[in-house]
Amino acid sequence: MCNWLIDSASHMIRVLQHDGRLGWSYKGTPYEKIINKDGVTTEFVRCPNPTSSGVVLKITVTKRTRQK
């Protein structure tokens, strides 16, 4: 993976870890955000490298209940 993708993804993963949401949905594309009723969210992050590499990272967030 390119360093740019790793850097971009790490910040986005941190937001998602703390119940944040990414503000875009890529509506009408193969990378459209998916949110299902069970609390699973699928986000896509494209490599910001200005080449035509086309690398896309799929991040799936699943809500878990915390054990006491």
N, CA, C and O atoms as a Tripos MOL2 file, in Angstrom:
@<TRIPOS>MOLECULE
protein
  272   271    68     0     0
PROTEIN
NO_CHARGES

@<TRIPOS>ATOM
      1 N           0.8420   -1.1810    0.0000 N.3       1 MET1
      2 CA          0.0000    0.0000    0.0000 C.3       1 MET1
      3 C           0.8800    1.2340    0.0000 C.2       1 MET1
      4 O           1.9600    1.2480    0.5900 O.2       1 MET1
      5 N           0.4060    2.2560   -0.6630 N.am      2 CYS2
      6 CA          1.1880    3.4870   -0.6750 C.3       2 CYS2
      7 C           1.0560    4.2080    0.6680 C.2       2 CYS2
      8 O           0.0500    4.0740    1.3650 O.2       2 CYS2
      9 N           2.0660    4.9560    1.0080 N.am      3 ASN3
     10 CA          2.0670    5.6740    2.2860 C.3       3 ASN3
     11 C           0.9270    6.6880    2.3780 C.2       3 ASN3
     12 O           0.4020    6.9320    3.4650 O.2       3 ASN3
     13 N           0.5440    7.2770    1.2500 N.am      4 TRP4
     14 CA         -0.5440    8.2560    1.2570 C.3       4 TRP4
     15 C          -1.8570    7.5980    1.6640 C.2       4 TRP4
     16 O          -2.6350    8.1770    2.4230 O.2       4 TRP4
     17 N          -2.1070    6.3890    1.1600 N.am      5 LEU5
     18 CA         -3.3440    5.6820    1.5100 C.3       5 LEU5
     19 C          -3.3360    5.2930    2.9850 C.2       5 LEU5
     20 O          -4.3500    5.4470    3.6650 O.2       5 LEU5
     21 N          -2.2310    4.8020    3.4820 N.am      6 ILE6
     22 CA         -2.1360    4.4200    4.8890 C.3       6 ILE6
     23 C          -2.3800    5.6360    5.7820 C.2       6 ILE6
     24 O          -3.1030    5.5430    6.7740 O.2       6 ILE6
     25 N          -1.7880    6.7620    5.4380 N.am      7 ASP7
     26 CA         -1.9640    7.9780    6.2310 C.3       7 ASP7
     27 C          -3.4110    8.4470    6.1980 C.2       7 ASP7
     28 O          -3.9670    8.7900    7.2410 O.2       7 ASP7
     29 N          -4.0250    8.4690    5.0370 N.am      8 SER8
     30 CA         -5.4240    8.8930    4.9190 C.3       8 SER8
     31 C          -6.3410    7.9500    5.6870 C.2       8 SER8
     32 O          -7.2290    8.3920    6.4160 O.2       8 SER8
     33 N          -6.1240    6.6680    5.5210 N.am      9 ALA9
     34 CA         -6.9850    5.6760    6.1570 C.3       9 ALA9
     35 C          -6.8590    5.7130    7.6750 C.2       9 ALA9
     36 O          -7.8590    5.5470    8.3730 O.2       9 ALA9
     37 N          -5.6680    5.9220    8.1970 N.am     10 SER10
     38 CA         -5.5000    5.8940    9.6570 C.3      10 SER10
     39 C          -6.3210    6.9850   10.3330 C.2      10 SER10
     40 O          -6.8950    6.7470   11.3960 O.2      10 SER10
     41 N          -6.3870    8.1620    9.7470 N.am     11 HIS11
     42 CA         -7.1990    9.2390   10.3190 C.3      11 HIS11
     43 C          -8.6870    8.9040   10.2350 C.2      11 HIS11
     44 O          -9.4410    9.1650   11.1730 O.2      11 HIS11
     45 N          -9.0980    8.3360    9.1320 N.am     12 MET12
     46 CA        -10.5050    7.9890    8.9570 C.3      12 MET12
     47 C         -10.9100    6.8580    9.8920 C.2      12 MET12
     48 O         -12.0110    6.8700   10.4440 O.2      12 MET12
     49 N         -10.0340    5.8910   10.0710 N.am     13 ILE13
     50 CA        -10.3180    4.7820   10.9920 C.3      13 ILE13
     51 C         -10.4600    5.3120   12.4160 C.2      13 ILE13
     52 O         -11.3300    4.8610   13.1620 O.2      13 ILE13
     53 N          -9.6200    6.2540   12.7930 N.am     14 ARG14
     54 CA         -9.7110    6.8410   14.1440 C.3      14 ARG14
     55 C         -11.0690    7.5170   14.3400 C.2      14 ARG14
     56 O         -11.6740    7.3760   15.4040 O.2      14 ARG14
     57 N         -11.5540    8.2410   13.3460 N.am     15 VAL15
     58 CA        -12.8760    8.8790   13.4330 C.3      15 VAL15
     59 C         -13.9480    7.8110   13.6170 C.2      15 VAL15
     60 O         -14.8270    7.9550   14.4670 O.2      15 VAL15
     61 N         -13.8820    6.7510   12.8350 N.am     16 LEU16
     62 CA        -14.8830    5.6890   12.8970 C.3      16 LEU16
     63 C         -14.8290    4.9240   14.2180 C.2      16 LEU16
     64 O         -15.8610    4.4580   14.7020 O.2      16 LEU16
     65 N         -13.6420    4.7900   14.8040 N.am     17 GLN17
     66 CA        -13.5120    4.1110   16.0950 C.3      17 GLN17
     67 C         -14.2810    4.8210   17.1940 C.2      17 GLN17
     68 O         -14.7110    4.1930   18.1610 O.2      17 GLN17
     69 N         -14.4550    6.1200   17.0490 N.am     18 HIS18
     70 CA        -15.1140    6.9200   18.0770 C.3      18 HIS18
     71 C         -16.5180    7.3330   17.6490 C.2      18 HIS18
     72 O         -16.9910    8.4150   17.9970 O.2      18 HIS18
     73 N         -17.1810    6.4550   16.8880 N.am     19 ASP19
     74 CA        -18.5690    6.6370   16.4450 C.3      19 ASP19
     75 C         -18.7830    7.8320   15.5350 C.2      19 ASP19
     76 O         -19.9090    8.3090   15.3960 O.2      19 ASP19
     77 N         -17.7240    8.3210   14.9180 N.am     20 GLY20
     78 CA        -17.8580    9.3960   13.9440 C.3      20 GLY20
     79 C         -18.3290    8.8510   12.6050 C.2      20 GLY20
     80 O         -18.3530    7.6390   12.3920 O.2      20 GLY20
     81 N         -18.6930    9.7310   11.7260 N.am     21 ARG21
     82 CA        -19.1130    9.3590   10.3740 C.3      21 ARG21
     83 C         -18.3440   10.2130    9.3830 C.2      21 ARG21
     84 O         -18.0900   11.3920    9.6300 O.2      21 ARG21
     85 N         -17.9810    9.6220    8.2810 N.am     22 LEU22
     86 CA        -17.3410   10.3750    7.2110 C.3      22 LEU22
     87 C         -18.4410   11.0870    6.4320 C.2      22 LEU22
     88 O         -19.5100   10.5200    6.2070 O.2      22 LEU22
     89 N         -18.1900   12.3050    6.0280 N.am     23 GLY23
     90 CA        -19.2360   13.1660    5.4930 C.3      23 GLY23
     91 C         -19.6490   12.9380    4.0580 C.2      23 GLY23
     92 O         -20.5430   13.6300    3.5710 O.2      23 GLY23
     93 N         -19.0490   12.0140    3.3720 N.am     24 TRP24
     94 CA        -19.3940   11.8030    1.9780 C.3      24 TRP24
     95 C         -20.0080   10.4320    1.7970 C.2      24 TRP24
     96 O         -19.8280    9.5410    2.6270 O.2      24 TRP24
     97 N         -20.7420   10.2690    0.6910 N.am     25 SER25
     98 CA        -21.4110    8.9790    0.4740 C.3      25 SER25
     99 C         -21.0990    8.3600   -0.8860 C.2      25 SER25
    100 O         -21.4180    7.1910   -1.1040 O.2      25 SER25
    101 N         -20.4920    9.0970   -1.7980 N.am     26 TYR26
    102 CA        -20.1890    8.6100   -3.1520 C.3      26 TYR26
    103 C         -21.4440    8.0330   -3.8190 C.2      26 TYR26
    104 O         -21.3790    7.0250   -4.5210 O.2      26 TYR26
    105 N         -22.5730    8.6830   -3.5890 N.am     27 LYS27
    106 CA        -23.8620    8.2020   -4.0970 C.3      27 LYS27
    107 C         -23.8190    7.9650   -5.6070 C.2      27 LYS27
    108 O         -23.3110    8.7900   -6.3670 O.2      27 LYS27
    109 N         -24.3600    6.8290   -6.0190 N.am     28 GLY28
    110 CA        -24.4340    6.4820   -7.4320 C.3      28 GLY28
    111 C         -23.1510    5.9170   -8.0090 C.2      28 GLY28
    112 O         -23.0370    5.7680   -9.2260 O.2      28 GLY28
    113 N         -22.1750    5.5950   -7.1530 N.am     29 THR29
    114 CA        -20.9170    5.0090   -7.6160 C.3      29 THR29
    115 C         -20.7600    3.6140   -7.0010 C.2      29 THR29
    116 O         -21.5070    3.2500   -6.0930 O.2      29 THR29
    117 N         -19.7920    2.8350   -7.4910 N.am     30 PRO30
    118 CA        -19.5500    1.5220   -6.8700 C.3      30 PRO30
    119 C         -19.0440    1.6250   -5.4310 C.2      30 PRO30
    120 O         -18.9680    0.6190   -4.7260 O.2      30 PRO30
    121 N         -18.6970    2.8410   -4.9920 N.am     31 TYR31
    122 CA        -18.1370    3.0430   -3.6550 C.3      31 TYR31
    123 C         -19.1150    3.7390   -2.7160 C.2      31 TYR31
    124 O         -18.7060    4.3890   -1.7540 O.2      31 TYR31
    125 N         -20.4090    3.6010   -2.9980 N.am     32 GLU32
    126 CA        -21.4130    4.2660   -2.1730 C.3      32 GLU32
    127 C         -21.3860    3.7150   -0.7490 C.2      32 GLU32
    128 O         -21.2640    2.5090   -0.5380 O.2      32 GLU32
    129 N         -21.5040    4.6240    0.2240 N.am     33 LYS33
    130 CA        -21.5260    4.2390    1.6320 C.3      33 LYS33
    131 C         -22.7170    3.3220    1.8790 C.2      33 LYS33
    132 O         -23.8090    3.5610    1.3650 O.2      33 LYS33
    133 N         -22.5020    2.2760    2.6640 N.am     34 ILE34
    134 CA        -23.5590    1.3280    2.9860 C.3      34 ILE34
    135 C         -23.7560    1.3370    4.4990 C.2      34 ILE34
    136 O         -22.8100    1.1140    5.2550 O.2      34 ILE34
    137 N         -24.9790    1.5950    4.9360 N.am     35 ILE35
    138 CA        -25.3100    1.5240    6.3570 C.3      35 ILE35
    139 C         -26.5030    0.5900    6.4810 C.2      35 ILE35
    140 O         -27.5650    0.8570    5.9180 O.2      35 ILE35
    141 N         -26.3290   -0.5190    7.2260 N.am     36 ASN36
    142 CA        -27.4640   -1.4220    7.3600 C.3      36 ASN36
    143 C         -28.1030   -1.2890    8.7370 C.2      36 ASN36
    144 O         -27.5540   -0.6290    9.6190 O.2      36 ASN36
    145 N         -29.2410   -1.9030    8.9160 N.am     37 LYS37
    146 CA        -30.0220   -1.7450   10.1420 C.3      37 LYS37
    147 C         -29.3520   -2.3420   11.3690 C.2      37 LYS37
    148 O         -29.7330   -2.0150   12.4930 O.2      37 LYS37
    149 N         -28.3660   -3.2050   11.1820 N.am     38 ASP38
    150 CA        -27.6760   -3.8270   12.3110 C.3      38 ASP38
    151 C         -26.4920   -3.0060   12.8070 C.2      38 ASP38
    152 O         -25.7410   -3.4620   13.6690 O.2      38 ASP38
    153 N         -26.3190   -1.8050   12.2720 N.am     39 GLY39
    154 CA        -25.2510   -0.9300   12.7400 C.3      39 GLY39
    155 C         -23.9120   -1.1620   12.0700 C.2      39 GLY39
    156 O         -22.8830   -0.7250   12.5860 O.2      39 GLY39
    157 N         -23.9000   -1.8400   10.9320 N.am     40 VAL40
    158 CA        -22.6590   -2.0670   10.1970 C.3      40 VAL40
    159 C         -22.5550   -1.0160    9.0980 C.2      40 VAL40
    160 O         -23.4610   -0.8750    8.2770 O.2      40 VAL40
    161 N         -21.4670   -0.2920    9.0880 N.am     41 THR41
    162 CA        -21.2430    0.7420    8.0790 C.3      41 THR41
    163 C         -20.0460    0.3520    7.2280 C.2      41 THR41
    164 O         -19.0140   -0.0680    7.7530 O.2      41 THR41
    165 N         -20.1800    0.4900    5.9290 N.am     42 THR42
    166 CA        -19.0710    0.2430    5.0140 C.3      42 THR42
    167 C         -18.6880    1.5570    4.3620 C.2      42 THR42
    168 O         -19.5010    2.1960    3.6950 O.2      42 THR42
    169 N         -17.4430    1.9510    4.5620 N.am     43 GLU43
    170 CA        -16.9000    3.1830    3.9990 C.3      43 GLU43
    171 C         -15.8020    2.8100    2.9970 C.2      43 GLU43
    172 O         -15.1770    1.7570    3.1220 O.2      43 GLU43
    173 N         -15.5770    3.6570    2.0280 N.am     44 PHE44
    174 CA        -14.5150    3.4410    1.0580 C.3      44 PHE44
    175 C         -13.5660    4.6350    1.0740 C.2      44 PHE44
    176 O         -13.9980    5.7860    1.1440 O.2      44 PHE44
    177 N         -12.2810    4.3490    1.0100 N.am     45 VAL45
    178 CA        -11.2580    5.3860    0.9820 C.3      45 VAL45
    179 C         -10.4040    5.1550   -0.2540 C.2      45 VAL45
    180 O          -9.8270    4.0800   -0.4210 O.2      45 VAL45
    181 N         -10.3210    6.1490   -1.1150 N.am     46 ARG46
    182 CA         -9.5070    6.0260   -2.3300 C.3      46 ARG46
    183 C          -8.1320    6.6100   -2.0690 C.2      46 ARG46
    184 O          -7.9920    7.6030   -1.3550 O.2      46 ARG46
    185 N          -7.1420    5.9990   -2.6390 N.am     47 CYS47
    186 CA         -5.7780    6.4780   -2.5060 C.3      47 CYS47
    187 C          -5.6860    7.8910   -3.0760 C.2      47 CYS47
    188 O          -6.0790    8.1130   -4.2210 O.2      47 CYS47
    189 N          -5.1720    8.8590   -2.3010 N.am     48 PRO48
    190 CA         -5.0750   10.2310   -2.7930 C.3      48 PRO48
    191 C          -3.8880   10.4690   -3.7280 C.2      48 PRO48
    192 O          -3.6840   11.5890   -4.1940 O.2      48 PRO48
    193 N          -3.1160    9.4390   -4.0010 N.am     49 ASN49
    194 CA         -1.9850    9.5520   -4.9170 C.3      49 ASN49
    195 C          -2.5110   10.0520   -6.2630 C.2      49 ASN49
    196 O          -3.4450    9.4650   -6.8100 O.2      49 ASN49
    197 N          -1.9320   11.1180   -6.8050 N.am     50 PRO50
    198 CA         -2.4790   11.7050   -8.0350 C.3      50 PRO50
    199 C          -2.1660   10.9110   -9.3040 C.2      50 PRO50
    200 O          -2.0730   11.4940  -10.3850 O.2      50 PRO50
    201 N          -2.0070    9.6220   -9.1930 N.am     51 THR51
    202 CA         -1.8110    8.7760  -10.3680 C.3      51 THR51
    203 C          -3.1050    8.0260  -10.6370 C.2      51 THR51
    204 O          -4.0880    8.2140   -9.9200 O.2      51 THR51
    205 N          -3.1190    7.2160  -11.6190 N.am     52 SER52
    206 CA         -4.3260    6.4420  -11.9270 C.3      52 SER52
    207 C          -4.2660    5.0550  -11.2940 C.2      52 SER52
    208 O          -4.7840    4.0940  -11.8610 O.2      52 SER52
    209 N          -3.6390    4.9430  -10.1250 N.am     53 SER53
    210 CA         -3.4990    3.6400   -9.4730 C.3      53 SER53
    211 C          -4.8420    3.0190   -9.1200 C.2      53 SER53
    212 O          -4.9960    1.8000   -9.1890 O.2      53 SER53
    213 N          -5.8120    3.8360   -8.7460 N.am     54 GLY54
    214 CA         -7.1590    3.3370   -8.4980 C.3      54 GLY54
    215 C          -7.2930    2.4290   -7.2820 C.2      54 GLY54
    216 O          -8.2200    1.6210   -7.2230 O.2      54 GLY54
    217 N          -6.3930    2.5430   -6.3110 N.am     55 VAL55
    218 CA         -6.4710    1.7080   -5.1200 C.3      55 VAL55
    219 C          -7.5620    2.2460   -4.2050 C.2      55 VAL55
    220 O          -7.5750    3.4310   -3.8750 O.2      55 VAL55
    221 N          -8.4810    1.3650   -3.7930 N.am     56 VAL56
    222 CA         -9.5720    1.7460   -2.9090 C.3      56 VAL56
    223 C          -9.5630    0.8040   -1.7140 C.2      56 VAL56
    224 O          -9.4670   -0.4130   -1.8690 O.2      56 VAL56
    225 N          -9.6640    1.3760   -0.5290 N.am     57 LEU57
    226 CA         -9.6920    0.6090    0.7000 C.3      57 LEU57
    227 C         -11.1230    0.5560    1.2000 C.2      57 LEU57
    228 O         -11.7920    1.5850    1.2940 O.2      57 LEU57
    229 N         -11.5920   -0.6350    1.5180 N.am     58 LYS58
    230 CA        -12.9450   -0.8100    2.0490 C.3      58 LYS58
    231 C         -12.8310   -0.9770    3.5610 C.2      58 LYS58
    232 O         -12.1260   -1.8660    4.0390 O.2      58 LYS58
    233 N         -13.5220   -0.1250    4.3100 N.am     59 ILE59
    234 CA        -13.4930   -0.1660    5.7720 C.3      59 ILE59
    235 C         -14.8950   -0.5250    6.2450 C.2      59 ILE59
    236 O         -15.8600    0.1620    5.9090 O.2      59 ILE59
    237 N         -15.0120   -1.5930    7.0180 N.am     60 THR60
    238 CA        -16.2950   -2.0050    7.5590 C.3      60 THR60
    239 C         -16.2880   -1.7900    9.0650 C.2      60 THR60
    240 O         -15.4180   -2.2980    9.7720 O.2      60 THR60
    241 N         -17.2630   -1.0340    9.5460 N.am     61 VAL61
    242 CA        -17.3800   -0.7150   10.9630 C.3      61 VAL61
    243 C         -18.5560   -1.4960   11.5300 C.2      61 VAL61
    244 O         -19.6650   -1.4420   10.9970 O.2      61 VAL61
    245 N         -18.3080   -2.2180   12.6100 N.am     62 THR62
    246 CA        -19.3550   -2.9910   13.2700 C.3      62 THR62
    247 C         -19.4850   -2.5310   14.7120 C.2      62 THR62
    248 O         -18.4980   -2.4860   15.4460 O.2      62 THR62
    249 N         -20.6830   -2.1960   15.1110 N.am     63 LYS63
    250 CA        -20.9140   -1.8060   16.5110 C.3      63 LYS63
    251 C         -20.8640   -3.0520   17.3810 C.2      63 LYS63
    252 O         -21.4550   -4.0820   17.0580 O.2      63 LYS63
    253 N         -20.1480   -2.9340   18.4890 N.am     64 ARG64
    254 CA        -20.0840   -4.0410   19.4480 C.3      64 ARG64
    255 C         -20.6100   -3.5520   20.7880 C.2      64 ARG64
    256 O         -20.4840   -2.3780   21.1350 O.2      64 ARG64
    257 N         -21.1920   -4.4660   21.5200 N.am     65 THR65
    258 CA        -21.6050   -4.1170   22.8760 C.3      65 THR65
    259 C         -20.4180   -4.3740   23.7910 C.2      65 THR65
    260 O         -19.7100   -5.3730   23.6620 O.2      65 THR65
    261 N         -20.2250   -3.4660   24.6990 N.am     66 ARG66
    262 CA        -19.0950   -3.5920   25.6350 C.3      66 ARG66
    263 C         -19.4770   -4.5130   26.7780 C.2      66 ARG66
    264 O         -20.5820   -4.4390   27.3160 O.2      66 ARG66
    265 N         -18.5510   -5.3750   27.1370 N.am     67 GLN67
    266 CA        -18.7850   -6.2660   28.2660 C.3      67 GLN67
    267 C         -18.4410   -5.5460   29.5550 C.2      67 GLN67
    268 O         -17.5130   -4.7390   29.6020 O.2      67 GLN67
    269 N         -19.1970   -5.8460   30.5960 N.am     68 LYS68
    270 CA        -18.9400   -5.2040   31.9070 C.3      68 LYS68
    271 C         -18.1350   -6.1130   32.7870 C.2      68 LYS68
    272 O         -17.8200   -5.7540   33.9220 O.2      68 LYS68
@<TRIPOS>BOND
     1     1     2 1
     2     2     3 1
     3     3     4 2
     4     3     5 am
     5     5     6 1
     6     6     7 1
     7     7     8 2
     8     7     9 am
     9     9    10 1
    10    10    11 1
    11    11    12 2
    12    11    13 am
    13    13    14 1
    14    14    15 1
    15    15    16 2
    16    15    17 am
    17    17    18 1
    18    18    19 1
    19    19    20 2
    20    19    21 am
    21    21    22 1
    22    22    23 1
    23    23    24 2
    24    23    25 am
    25    25    26 1
    26    26    27 1
    27    27    28 2
    28    27    29 am
    29    29    30 1
    30    30    31 1
    31    31    32 2
    32    31    33 am
    33    33    34 1
    34    34    35 1
    35    35    36 2
    36    35    37 am
    37    37    38 1
    38    38    39 1
    39    39    40 2
    40    39    41 am
    41    41    42 1
    42    42    43 1
    43    43    44 2
    44    43    45 am
    45    45    46 1
    46    46    47 1
    47    47    48 2
    48    47    49 am
    49    49    50 1
    50    50    51 1
    51    51    52 2
    52    51    53 am
    53    53    54 1
    54    54    55 1
    55    55    56 2
    56    55    57 am
    57    57    58 1
    58    58    59 1
    59    59    60 2
    60    59    61 am
    61    61    62 1
    62    62    63 1
    63    63    64 2
    64    63    65 am
    65    65    66 1
    66    66    67 1
    67    67    68 2
    68    67    69 am
    69    69    70 1
    70    70    71 1
    71    71    72 2
    72    71    73 am
    73    73    74 1
    74    74    75 1
    75    75    76 2
    76    75    77 am
    77    77    78 1
    78    78    79 1
    79    79    80 2
    80    79    81 am
    81    81    82 1
    82    82    83 1
    83    83    84 2
    84    83    85 am
    85    85    86 1
    86    86    87 1
    87    87    88 2
    88    87    89 am
    89    89    90 1
    90    90    91 1
    91    91    92 2
    92    91    93 am
    93    93    94 1
    94    94    95 1
    95    95    96 2
    96    95    97 am
    97    97    98 1
    98    98    99 1
    99    99   100 2
   100    99   101 am
   101   101   102 1
   102   102   103 1
   103   103   104 2
   104   103   105 am
   105   105   106 1
   106   106   107 1
   107   107   108 2
   108   107   109 am
   109   109   110 1
   110   110   111 1
   111   111   112 2
   112   111   113 am
   113   113   114 1
   114   114   115 1
   115   115   116 2
   116   115   117 am
   117   117   118 1
   118   118   119 1
   119   119   120 2
   120   119   121 am
   121   121   122 1
   122   122   123 1
   123   123   124 2
   124   123   125 am
   125   125   126 1
   126   126   127 1
   127   127   128 2
   128   127   129 am
   129   129   130 1
   130   130   131 1
   131   131   132 2
   132   131   133 am
   133   133   134 1
   134   134   135 1
   135   135   136 2
   136   135   137 am
   137   137   138 1
   138   138   139 1
   139   139   140 2
   140   139   141 am
   141   141   142 1
   142   142   143 1
   143   143   144 2
   144   143   145 am
   145   145   146 1
   146   146   147 1
   147   147   148 2
   148   147   149 am
   149   149   150 1
   150   150   151 1
   151   151   152 2
   152   151   153 am
   153   153   154 1
   154   154   155 1
   155   155   156 2
   156   155   157 am
   157   157   158 1
   158   158   159 1
   159   159   160 2
   160   159   161 am
   161   161   162 1
   162   162   163 1
   163   163   164 2
   164   163   165 am
   165   165   166 1
   166   166   167 1
   167   167   168 2
   168   167   169 am
   169   169   170 1
   170   170   171 1
   171   171   172 2
   172   171   173 am
   173   173   174 1
   174   174   175 1
   175   175   176 2
   176   175   177 am
   177   177   178 1
   178   178   179 1
   179   179   180 2
   180   179   181 am
   181   181   182 1
   182   182   183 1
   183   183   184 2
   184   183   185 am
   185   185   186 1
   186   186   187 1
   187   187   188 2
   188   187   189 am
   189   189   190 1
   190   190   191 1
   191   191   192 2
   192   191   193 am
   193   193   194 1
   194   194   195 1
   195   195   196 2
   196   195   197 am
   197   197   198 1
   198   198   199 1
   199   199   200 2
   200   199   201 am
   201   201   202 1
   202   202   203 1
   203   203   204 2
   204   203   205 am
   205   205   206 1
   206   206   207 1
   207   207   208 2
   208   207   209 am
   209   209   210 1
   210   210   211 1
   211   211   212 2
   212   211   213 am
   213   213   214 1
   214   214   215 1
   215   215   216 2
   216   215   217 am
   217   217   218 1
   218   218   219 1
   219   219   220 2
   220   219   221 am
   221   221   222 1
   222   222   223 1
   223   223   224 2
   224   223   225 am
   225   225   226 1
   226   226   227 1
   227   227   228 2
   228   227   229 am
   229   229   230 1
   230   230   231 1
   231   231   232 2
   232   231   233 am
   233   233   234 1
   234   234   235 1
   235   235   236 2
   236   235   237 am
   237   237   238 1
   238   238   239 1
   239   239   240 2
   240   239   241 am
   241   241   242 1
   242   242   243 1
   243   243   244 2
   244   243   245 am
   245   245   246 1
   246   246   247 1
   247   247   248 2
   248   247   249 am
   249   249   250 1
   250   250   251 1
   251   251   252 2
   252   251   253 am
   253   253   254 1
   254   254   255 1
   255   255   256 2
   256   255   257 am
   257   257   258 1
   258   258   259 1
   259   259   260 2
   260   259   261 am
   261   261   262 1
   262   262   263 1
   263   263   264 2
   264   263   265 am
   265   265   266 1
   266   266   267 1
   267   267   268 2
   268   267   269 am
   269   269   270 1
   270   270   271 1
   271   271   272 2
@<TRIPOS>SUBSTRUCTURE
     1 MET1         2 RESIDUE 1 A MET
     2 CYS2         6 RESIDUE 1 A CYS
     3 ASN3        10 RESIDUE 1 A ASN
     4 TRP4        14 RESIDUE 1 A TRP
     5 LEU5        18 RESIDUE 1 A LEU
     6 ILE6        22 RESIDUE 1 A ILE
     7 ASP7        26 RESIDUE 1 A ASP
     8 SER8        30 RESIDUE 1 A SER
     9 ALA9        34 RESIDUE 1 A ALA
    10 SER10       38 RESIDUE 1 A SER
    11 HIS11       42 RESIDUE 1 A HIS
    12 MET12       46 RESIDUE 1 A MET
    13 ILE13       50 RESIDUE 1 A ILE
    14 ARG14       54 RESIDUE 1 A ARG
    15 VAL15       58 RESIDUE 1 A VAL
    16 LEU16       62 RESIDUE 1 A LEU
    17 GLN17       66 RESIDUE 1 A GLN
    18 HIS18       70 RESIDUE 1 A HIS
    19 ASP19       74 RESIDUE 1 A ASP
    20 GLY20       78 RESIDUE 1 A GLY
    21 ARG21       82 RESIDUE 1 A ARG
    22 LEU22       86 RESIDUE 1 A LEU
    23 GLY23       90 RESIDUE 1 A GLY
    24 TRP24       94 RESIDUE 1 A TRP
    25 SER25       98 RESIDUE 1 A SER
    26 TYR26      102 RESIDUE 1 A TYR
    27 LYS27      106 RESIDUE 1 A LYS
    28 GLY28      110 RESIDUE 1 A GLY
    29 THR29      114 RESIDUE 1 A THR
    30 PRO30      118 RESIDUE 1 A PRO
    31 TYR31      122 RESIDUE 1 A TYR
    32 GLU32      126 RESIDUE 1 A GLU
    33 LYS33      130 RESIDUE 1 A LYS
    34 ILE34      134 RESIDUE 1 A ILE
    35 ILE35      138 RESIDUE 1 A ILE
    36 ASN36      142 RESIDUE 1 A ASN
    37 LYS37      146 RESIDUE 1 A LYS
    38 ASP38      150 RESIDUE 1 A ASP
    39 GLY39      154 RESIDUE 1 A GLY
    40 VAL40      158 RESIDUE 1 A VAL
    41 THR41      162 RESIDUE 1 A THR
    42 THR42      166 RESIDUE 1 A THR
    43 GLU43      170 RESIDUE 1 A GLU
    44 PHE44      174 RESIDUE 1 A PHE
    45 VAL45      178 RESIDUE 1 A VAL
    46 ARG46      182 RESIDUE 1 A ARG
    47 CYS47      186 RESIDUE 1 A CYS
    48 PRO48      190 RESIDUE 1 A PRO
    49 ASN49      194 RESIDUE 1 A ASN
    50 PRO50      198 RESIDUE 1 A PRO
    51 THR51      202 RESIDUE 1 A THR
    52 SER52      206 RESIDUE 1 A SER
    53 SER53      210 RESIDUE 1 A SER
    54 GLY54      214 RESIDUE 1 A GLY
    55 VAL55      218 RESIDUE 1 A VAL
    56 VAL56      222 RESIDUE 1 A VAL
    57 LEU57      226 RESIDUE 1 A LEU
    58 LYS58      230 RESIDUE 1 A LYS
    59 ILE59      234 RESIDUE 1 A ILE
    60 THR60      238 RESIDUE 1 A THR
    61 VAL61      242 RESIDUE 1 A VAL
    62 THR62      246 RESIDUE 1 A THR
    63 LYS63      250 RESIDUE 1 A LYS
    64 ARG64      254 RESIDUE 1 A ARG
    65 THR65      258 RESIDUE 1 A THR
    66 ARG66      262 RESIDUE 1 A ARG
    67 GLN67      266 RESIDUE 1 A GLN
    68 LYS68      270 RESIDUE 1 A LYS
